[in-house]
């Protein structure tokens, strides 16, 4: 029973760090979005695209260092998978921003922040499932270990 509580706490701990890294990336995303639209006079959809992919790269670095640092895959392949999941989040973000600005006449920055509410949990789930393959725990009773057990297949 203690082992299950520890594993659940591990997922909560990972999600908390993932969400905090995502919020930093979102702040960078919104700052870049504002800058691209107001200073460079880009269209808001082009600005959303450029800001999203710059912020997702910063977010990958933070997540790789703080949340999923014990993954099996090398950083190049992990980043490729992370970008693939990011494309899913980007599609959701772009659709929400487009619909919010076009039909509801919302501010593009508020629409971008609103899109993050659905994207953060979805990308965490898919990145944890697909991108950052974590080693399985050893069959010991003394807690959780991040060293893969090559005896099990």
DRENLO-586385 format. One record per residue (C-alpha): residue in three letters; y, x, z. Coordinates in steps of 0.02 Angstrom, whole numbers, plus 50000, padded with zeros to 5 digits. Layout:
AlaYXZ;...
END
This chain:
Unk500005000050000;Unk501195014350036;Unk500825021649865;Unk501335005549776;Unk502975004449872;Unk503355022549826;Unk503025019349641;Unk504115003749641;Unk505495013449727;Unk505295026949594;Unk505635014349456;Unk507145007449549;Unk507755025249575;Unk507535029349391;Unk508405013349335;Unk509865016749453;Unk510105034249382;Unk509855027849205;Unk511135014049230;Unk512395026049307;Unk512195037849160;Unk512345022949043;Unk513955017449129;Unk514705034849106;Unk514205034148923;Unk514915016448910;Unk516575022348982;Unk516605036348853;Unk516105023848719;Unk517525011948763;Unk518785026048775;Unk518275032648604;Unk518265014948533;Unk520055012048592;Unk520585029048526;Unk519795026448355;Unk520575009248333;Unk522305012548405;Unk522635030748366;Unk521655033348205;Unk521845015448141;Unk519995013348101;Unk519184996248082;Unk518414990448245;Unk516634989948175;Unk516755007748110;Unk517475012848278;Unk516075004148373;Unk514805013648266;Unk515595030848287;Unk515925028748473;Unk514165022048505;Unk513275036948428;Unk514395049748513;Unk514115041148681;Unk512235039448654;Unk512105058348630;Unk513025061348794;Unk511925048248876;Unk510335056848812;Unk510855073148893;Unk511175064549060;Unk509565054649056;Unk508525069649004;Unk509225080349147;Unk509315067349288;Unk508045053549255;Unk506625058649141;Unk506585077449167;Unk504695078849182;Unk504225071449014;Unk502775077148905;Unk503715077948738;Unk504875091848688;Unk506765088348681;Unk506875087148490;Unk505545073648476;Unk506205064848630;Unk507945064248554;Unk507225057048393;Unk506365043148490;Unk507935040648594;Unk508965038248436;Unk507685025948368;Unk507835015548526;Unk509715018148513;Unk509705010248340;Unk508954994648419;Unk510344994648549;Unk511624998248414;Unk511064983148312;Unk511234971848464;Unk512924979348506;Unk513594977548330;Unk513014959448315;Unk513754954548483;Unk515414962948445;Unk515514955548271;Unk515114937948330;Unk516254939048481;Unk517744945248383;Unk517474934348229;Unk517004917748307;Unk517594918048487;Unk519134928748446;Unk518774940048593;Unk519524957248615;Unk518404970648536;Unk518364980848697;Unk517824965848802;Unk516524961748671;Unk515864979548679;Unk515754978848869;Unk514874961948859;Unk513594968848736;Unk513154982448860;Unk512504969448983;Unk511004966048872;Unk510814983248796;Unk510674993448957;Unk509084984949025;Unk508294983748853;Unk508545002048809;Unk507955007448982;Unk506344997648958;Unk506015004348783;Unk506525022148824;Unk505375022048976;Unk503975014748872;Unk504155024448709;Unk505335039248722;Unk505035047548889;Unk503155048148909;Unk502915052849090;Unk501335061249152;Unk500105050149243;Unk499905052849431;Unk498425062649497;Unk497105052349587;Unk497595058849759;Unk498005048849914;Unk499415060449966;Unk500755053149854;Unk501365054149678;Unk501305070149576;Unk502095073049404;Unk500775085349350;Unk499655077749214;Unk497825076349253;Unk496895082949100;Unk495225077749172;Unk495565059349134;Unk495695052948957;
END
